[in-house]
């Protein structure tokens, strides 16, 4: 569980996704990041648009790139849907409903230009929201509700402008990219 901003714990996992320990989030992401559990969530509006966010320029990894609504890490023993709701509220300032898995076996490894590695078993979810985002400045610099097909087209045309996990997720997601 998260007890304060500086002591967030991540769940370390083996190749099968079985928890093998915990570590402080602040110490996990480096050039040899151990495999750990995460999540990625795409938030949709009732009219079918999807929320994309631009990572704050002060972020340690992938600053300024566009990505899905939110990614994060469940705490030890934390329910995944609860962790997603917690993170969306914290980062984006939105309440969400109808959290559903869409790519339950998504896993990726990516290296940022700074050399920091992401190495995650990262199930992908969708959720719904009727609200207006009120993001934290230290997390998100811009946001936009967009047509899912336009997002897919933009990602295919300019993958360098998007997070590597979003590019990979859309590549694995069925052509019918939507909330459900």
C-alpha positions in Angstrom: 0.0 0.0 0.0 0.9 3.6 -0.4 1.6 5.3 2.9 3.1 8.5 1.6 4.3 10.0 -1.7 7.9 9.0 -0.8 7.2 5.4 0.3 5.2 3.8 -2.4 5.9 0.1 -2.6 6.0 -1.9 -5.8 5.5 -5.7 -6.1 8.4 -7.6 -7.5 7.4 -10.6 -9.6 9.0 -13.6 -11.3 8.6 -14.4 -15.0 5.3 -16.1 -14.3 3.9 -13.0 -12.5 4.2 -14.5 -9.0 5.0 -12.0 -6.3 8.5 -12.5 -4.9 9.0 -9.4 -2.8 8.4 -5.7 -2.6 10.7 -2.7 -3.1 10.4 1.1 -2.7 9.3 2.6 -6.0 12.0 5.3 -5.7 14.7 2.7 -5.8 13.3 0.3 -8.5 13.6 2.2 -11.7 17.1 2.4 -13.0 19.4 0.8 -15.7 18.6 -2.8 -14.4 15.0 -2.5 -13.2 13.7 -5.7 -11.8 10.5 -7.2 -13.2 7.5 -5.8 -11.3 3.8 -5.5 -11.4 2.1 -2.5 -12.9 -1.1 -1.5 -14.7 -2.1 0.7 -17.5 -5.6 2.2 -17.9 -7.4 3.8 -20.9 -10.2 6.0 -19.7 -13.2 6.5 -22.1 -16.0 9.1 -22.0 -19.6 8.1 -22.5 -19.4 9.2 -26.1 -16.5 6.8 -26.8 -13.6 9.2 -26.8 -10.4 8.2 -25.0 -8.4 10.3 -22.7 -4.7 10.9 -23.7 -2.3 12.7 -21.5 1.1 14.3 -22.0 3.6 13.4 -19.4 4.9 16.3 -17.4 8.2 17.7 -18.6 9.7 17.1 -15.1 9.0 13.3 -15.2 12.1 11.1 -14.7 11.3 8.9 -17.7 9.6 9.7 -21.0 9.0 13.4 -20.1 6.7 15.2 -22.5 5.4 12.2 -24.5 1.8 11.5 -25.0 0.3 8.3 -23.4 -2.9 6.7 -22.1 -4.7 8.2 -19.2 -2.7 6.6 -16.4 -0.2 3.9 -15.5 0.9 2.9 -12.0 1.7 0.2 -9.6 -0.6 -1.7 -7.2 0.6 -1.9 -3.7 1.3 -5.2 -2.0 -2.1 -7.0 -1.6 -4.0 -4.1 -3.2 -6.9 -4.9 -5.5 -6.0 -4.0 -9.1 -9.3 -2.1 -9.7 -8.8 -0.2 -6.4 -5.2 0.7 -7.4 -6.3 1.9 -10.8 -9.1 4.1 -9.3 -6.6 5.5 -6.7 -4.1 6.4 -9.4 -6.6 7.9 -11.8 -8.0 10.1 -9.0 -4.4 11.1 -7.9 -2.9 11.8 -11.3 -5.9 12.9 -13.4 -8.4 14.1 -10.8 -11.2 11.8 -12.2 -13.5 9.3 -10.7 -13.9 6.2 -12.8 -16.3 3.3 -13.1 -16.5 0.0 -15.0 -12.8 -1.0 -14.8 -12.3 -3.9 -17.2 -9.2 -5.9 -18.3 -8.5 -5.8 -22.1 -4.9 -7.0 -22.3 -4.5 -9.1 -19.1 -1.2 -10.6 -20.1 0.6 -7.4 -21.4 4.2 -7.3 -20.5 6.9 -5.0 -21.8 10.5 -3.8 -21.4 11.5 -0.3 -22.7 14.6 1.8 -22.2 14.2 5.6 -21.9 16.8 7.9 -23.6 18.3 8.5 -20.1 19.0 4.8 -19.7 16.2 4.1 -17.2 14.4 0.8 -17.9 10.8 -0.1 -17.5 10.4 -3.8 -17.0 6.8 -4.6 -16.1 4.0 -7.2 -16.2 1.4 -4.6 -16.9 -2.2 -5.7 -17.4 -4.1 -3.1 -19.5 -7.6 -2.0 -18.4 -10.3 0.4 -19.6 -12.6 2.5 -17.4 -15.3 5.0 -17.9 -15.6 8.6 -16.6 -18.1 11.3 -17.0 -15.9 14.0 -15.4 -13.5 16.6 -16.6 -9.8 15.9 -15.8 -8.1 18.1 -13.2 -4.6 16.6 -13.5 -1.6 17.2 -11.2 1.0 19.5 -12.8 3.8 17.2 -11.7 2.2 14.3 -13.5 0.5 15.7 -16.6 1.2 18.8 -18.7 -1.7 18.4 -21.2 -4.7 16.2 -21.8 -7.2 15.7 -24.5 -10.3 13.5 -25.2 -9.8 12.1 -28.7 -11.4 9.7 -31.1 -9.8 6.2 -30.7 -9.3 5.8 -34.4 -7.6 9.1 -34.6 -5.3 8.1 -31.8 -4.4 4.8 -33.5 -3.6 6.7 -36.7 -1.5 9.3 -34.9 0.4 6.5 -33.0 1.1 4.7 -36.2 2.3 7.8 -38.0 4.4 9.3 -35.2 5.3 6.5 -32.6 8.2 8.6 -31.3 5.7 11.1 -29.9 4.0 8.5 -27.7 5.1 6.3 -24.8 6.5 2.9 -25.9 3.9 1.1 -23.8 1.0 2.9 -25.6 2.5 2.0 -29.0 2.9 -1.6 -28.0 -0.6 -1.8 -26.4 -2.3 -0.4 -29.5 -0.4 -2.8 -31.6 -1.7 -5.8 -29.5 -5.2 -4.4 -29.0 -8.0 -5.5 -31.4 -8.8 -3.0 -34.2 -11.9 -2.2 -32.2 -10.1 0.0 -29.7 -12.9 1.0 -27.3 -14.1 0.8 -23.8 -15.8 -2.5 -24.3 
